[in-house]
Amino acid sequence: MNKTLLVTCAAAAWLLLAARCSRGAEGRPYAGGRFQGRIAWSADGNHNDPDDWIASPAALAIFAEAGLKDRLVHFDYNCILPLTDPEWEKKHAESVLGAAERYGFDKSTFFDCRRDLEGALAGLAGAIDKSSAADPLYLVVAGPMEVPVRAIEKSDPAKRKFVYCISHSRWNDGFASKYKFTFTKRGVIEQDVRWVQIQDQNRLLSFGRYGQPAAADEFAPYFWMRDSQDPRVRFLWERMLVSTRPDPSDAGMAWFLATGDEECDPVKLRRLLADRQVPPPLAARSRVRIEAENFRHLEGYALEDRSDRGASHRLGVRPAGGAAAGRIRTLFDEPFAPAAGRCDVEIRHLDEAGQRCRFALFVSGAARGAAWESAGEGRGWTSHTIRGVEIKIGDEIRVDAEGPAGRLDYVQFNYRDAAAPAAQAAPPSRSSGVEKR
């Protein structure tokens, strides 16, 4: 994309974000102008992809500049356990601890999983145990599920419902083709932790090709780091060069947690990190998507990884064991979602040739809209929309299916009283590379 066009589009998106933030109301996790709760981070960076060498320090910079430095209570890194590279461990540690020092974080809450795994597990479990409705924990996963699941298992089960796990990547969620991980995100969800899946952050933050050093011109969107008068920002540039690619995509989750915006890009980062202009957080997102595989209860259903690029995050659910009927259900409990509002609910399912299936939507036990049927015409992934549905935090969302071909992709809530997000018409989120995170 032409650099001038990129800047123009990003500036327009910034103005849209500012407009959407100016409603006066506040949404969780903000109240009274303050972030309510604490933040934990779990990152890899010791194998597979050096993107964390820039993403981790960029995330710390975002938290610091957004005024959330005191909210970070745990940060573990180098969390790939099956395989490692000592040189990668060292480079990532230099990025993490270098940023922690420059931005003034308490380094006693930082844990290198390759050097002190038990300390990392105890630290994260302890943070979970301190959680409550008034003081929840937002756990951002920028690495595989091994460390988060093991820490959750050590925690007080009664506290887990006050933990929100934020992810953007199927790789981090445990679906890697080249690794044999013990756990996937279902190991988190089934312990009653709230799962929050946002858009793939590679789409707007990553430049160049996965697995290959980037060409010089591919760093252009981040030249503002190189040219900054702030030595802390220049440190970020140095770590980006060490990583060999301009890909701080995991830091997009820090941006989301600070602002509610799922569409972080280099211009937005520049305004915060270099220009030190802190955006007001969204009162509420205008679109909230819950992936089918992230529903707490899969009854007669099982997670399916078909590597289908037509499916959001290439994952979904299918009827389990030849079941002719099933349902998925979960509590609606999302950050930056309206406490209550009217929305158009989109349910995405697979229409398979010669296979008919009947679906129905329920909200807190009450049917919403008429049941509908998959036509069996082989149309592929198809959306059915039920309009004008009242949804509030704490509602149980349920989709029932009758028929052996009832594959589901996601349920999306498009709020009527909110401005449309910049990528409302975008196709389902999908990774741009087989192993790219």
N, C-alpha and C positions, 0 to 999 in steps of 0.2 A: 504494500500500500504506500502511496506517496506520503512522504513525511508530513507535508503541510496539511494534507487531507486528514491524516491520523490525528494531528493536533487539533484541527477544527472539529472533527467528530467527537474527540474526547472532551473538548471544552464545552460542546453542546450537551454532552452527557452530564458533565459537572453541573451545568445550569439546571438541567432537569432534576438531578439529585437534590440540589439546593431547594428547588421548588417543592419537591415531594417532602422535604424535611421541614417545611415552614408551616405545618398545620397547627402548631401550638401544643398538641398532645404529645405524650411520651409513651413509648411502648417498651415492654420488657426487652432487654434487661435494664432499662433506664427508669428511674423514678426520682422526682425532685432534682433533676439535673445531674444525678450521679448514677454510675454503673452499679447495679445491685447484684452482688455475687463476686465470685473469684474465678480465676482463669488458670488452667493447667495446659501444658503443651507436651506432646510426645512426638519426636521426630527420629527419622533414621539418619541417612547421610554417611553411613559407613560401608555401603555396598550398593550396587545396582545403578545409582544415578547421583551425580554430584550436585544436583540442583539445590539440595538443602544447604550447601555451603554459602549460598546467597539468600535462600528463602528464610532460613532461621534468623540470621541477623536482621533481615528486612522486617520480619515479624516483630522482633523485639523493638526495632525502631518505630514501627507503627504503634505498638502499645505505649511506648514512652511518649511519643508526640501527641497521641490521642488522650493523654492524661490517665492512662490505665496501668501505669508502671506498678503502683502499689496493689493492684488487683491480681498480679501474677504470683501465684503461690507455689508453682511447681513447673519445672522445665527439664524433661529428660531427652537425651539425644543419643545417637548411635545405637538405635534400638532394633536393628536387624540382628536376630540371634543365630539363625542357622549358619550364616556366612558373614565374613568380615574381611576388611583389608586394613591393616594397622596404619598405613599411610593415609588412607581416607579418614580413619578415626581421628588422626592428628589434625588434618586440615579442617574437618568439621568442628572439632573442639576449638581450634583457633578462631573460627568464625563466630561460634556461639559465645565463648568467653570474652572475645574481643569486643563484641557488641554489648555484652552485659556490662563490661567495665566502662565503656564509652558512654553508655546511656544510663548508668547509675543503678543497675539492678542489684538486688541482694543475691550474691552468687552462692550462698548457702542452700538455696532452693534449686540449684542446678545439679543434674546427675548424669554422668557418662555411663550408659548402661553396660558398656564393655569393661568398665573398671569397677563399677559399684552397682551391680544389678539389684542386689537386695536393698540397697539404700534407695534406689529409684522406685522399686515396688512399694517399700514402706512409706516413702514420701507421698506417692500418689494415693495409696490407700488411706493415709492419714488425712489428706485433703478431702477425699470423699467422705470420710467419717465426720468431718466438721460441717457437712452440708445440711441445709434446711430449706424450707420454703422461702424464708426471708433472705437466705444467703446460699444460693445454689452454686454449683461448680460447673463451669463451662470447659469441658475437656476437648481440646483441639487435637485431632489425630493427623499428623503429618508423616506417619510411618505405619508399619503393619500392626496387627492387633495383638501380638504376643504379649507385650508389656502391659497395655491397657487391660486386657482380659485378666491376666494374672494378678494385677493390682486390684481390680474390682472383686475378684474372688477372695482377696484378703480383707475386704472392707465389710462394714456393717450392712447387711441386706436392707435394713430399714432406711438407710440413707441414700440408696442408689436411685430412688425415684426423683431425687433432687439434683441429679447429674445430667447434663446435656452434652452429648458427644457430637462434635461437628466434624464433618468430612466432606471432601469434594472428589475423591479419587477411588475408583474400583481397585487399583493396585494396593493402595493403603488399606482398603477394606478387606484384603485377604485373597484377592483373585489375581494372582501372579502366575504366569505360565512357567517361569524358570525357578520358582522357589516352592518348597513344600512347607507351608506355614501350618501350624497346629490349629489356629483359630481364624475365623472370618468375623465380620461385623455381627453376625447372628449370635456369636458368643458374648457380645456386649448387650445387644437388644434383649436377649432372653434372660438377662439378669435385671431387667426392669429399668435400665438406663434409657433415657430419652435420646433417640437418634435423630440428628438434624443433617440432612444431605443437601448441600448447596450445589450450584452449577460448577462444572469442571472449570477450574481457574486457569488452566493452560490456554484457554481460548483467547484471552485478552492480554495475558501477562508473559507468555512464553514465545520466544522467537528463535528460529533455527530448528534443526532437526535433532530428535532424540538420538543419543549415542555418538554424535559427531561434534567436534569443536565448531563453534559458530564462526562465520566470516565476519570481518571487521564491521561491515556495514549493518550487520544484524544486531549489533549493540546500540545502534543509533537511537532507539527509543529511550535509552537510559544514559545518553551522554550528559544529561543534566547532573547525574551523580558525579561523573568525572569532572565537570566544570564547577561544582559547588564550592563555595567558600567555607562550608562547614566541614571540618576534618572528619566528623562522624559519618557524614554522607559519602565523603571520598573513601572512607574505609569500606563502605558497602560496595562501591565501585571496584575496589581492589579485590574483594571477595568474589565479586561476579566474574572478574577476569580469571581468578584462580579456578573457579568452577567450570570455565571454558564455554559456558553458554549463558545467555540472558534469560534465565528462567527462575524467577522468584515466585512461581505459581502457588506454592503452599502458603505464602504470606497473604494471599487473597483471603484466606480464612480469618486471619487476624483483622484484615480490613472489614470483612463482614461482621465480625463480632463487635468491632468498634463502631460501625455505622449502620448495619442492617442492609448494606448494598452488596449484592452478589456479583457486581460487574466492576471489579477493580481493574485499573489499567495503568500504564506508566504515567500518564498525565495526572491522574488522581493522586498517585504516590508522590509525584513531584510537588504538588500543591501542599501535601501534608509534611513530607520529610525535608524538602528544600525550602519551600516558601513558608512553612509552618502555619498554614491555614487549616484549622481543624474543622472538618465538616460537621454540622449538627447531625445526630443520628436520626434515622427514619422513625416516624411514629409507628408505621406499620408497612410491611411489604404489600404490594398490590397483587402478588402472585406467590402462593406457597404450594410446593409440590412435595408429596410424600410418595416415595418409591414403594411399589408393592412389597418388595422384599424387606422393607424397613418397618412394616406393620408388626406390632408386638406379637400378635397371635396369628399363626398360619394354621388354620384348621382344615385338614384335608388338602392342604397345599404344601409345596416345598419350594425352596429357592432354586432357581435355574440359571446357570451360567452358560449361555449358548454362544457367547461372543458375537451376538447379533448386533451389528452397528445400527440397526433400525430401532433398537430398544434403548431407552434412557440408561446410561452407564453400562449398557450391554448386559443388563441383568433383569430378572423378573421373577415371577412365580408361576408354577404349573400345578395341575392336580397331582397329588401324590399317590403312588401305588395303584393307579388305575381307578381312583375315586371318581364317582359320577357326580359328586356334589361337594362343595366346600365353601369356606368363607375366610376372609381376612378381616381383622379388626384391630383398632388401635385408638388410644386417646389422642385427641388433637391438642397438642401442647408444644407450640413452636415459638421460639424467640422472634421478635419483630413481626408478630401476627396480631391482627386486631383482636381485642378482647371479645368482641362480638361483631358480626357484620353479615351482610347479604352477599352471596357470591354465586357465580356459575361454576358448578363442579364438573370437571372433565375426568372421565374414567377411560383409560386407554387399555384396550384389550386386543388380542390377536384373532383376526377372522381367517380361519383355515378352510381350505377347499373341502367341501363335503362334510364339514363338522359344524353342527349348530350348538349354541350354548345360550342359556338365559341368565341375565344378570339383574341385580337389584341393589340399590343404594339405601342404607339406613343411617340415620343420625340419632344417636342415643336411643336406639330401639324403634324409632318411628321411620316408616318408609318415606323416602323423598323422591318424588317423581314416579312415573310408571316404570315397571320392569321392562327390559328390552332384550332383544335377541341378536346374537351374532348371526349374520346371514349365511355363513358357510360358503361364501363365494370366492374365497382365496384373496381377499383384498389386503391381507397383511395387517399391520398395526393400524387400528382404527379407534377414533375417539367418539365417545358418546357424552353429550353435555346435558346436565340437568340444571336449569336456570332458576335463579332467585332463591337459593337455599340459605337459610339462616344457620350460621356456624358460630359457635363460641368456644373459647378455651375450656377444656375439660369435657367436651362432647366425645362420645365414642363414635368413630367413623367405621362403618362396616360395609363390605361388599360381599354379597352372596352370589354363588354361581351354581348352575345346574347344567351338567354336561361334561364329558371327558376332555373337552378341548378349551377349557376356560382359562387360558393364559392371560395374566394381567401384568401391565407395565408400571402404571402409576395412577394416583389420584391427585388431581391438581385443583386448587381453589383460586379462582380468579375473581378478586373483589371488585364489586361494581362501583364503589364510591371512592376509588383510588385511581390516580393517574397510571396509565399503562407504562410498564417498565420498558427500557430501551430495546430489549431483545424479546418482547412479548411474542413476536411472530417467529422466533428462532426455532429450529428443529430441536428434538430432544437432545439434552447434553450428552456428548460422547467424547471419548478420549481421541486425540489426534494421532496417537501412535500405540503400537501394541503394548509397550511397557512404559509409556510416558506417564509421568505423574504430575 
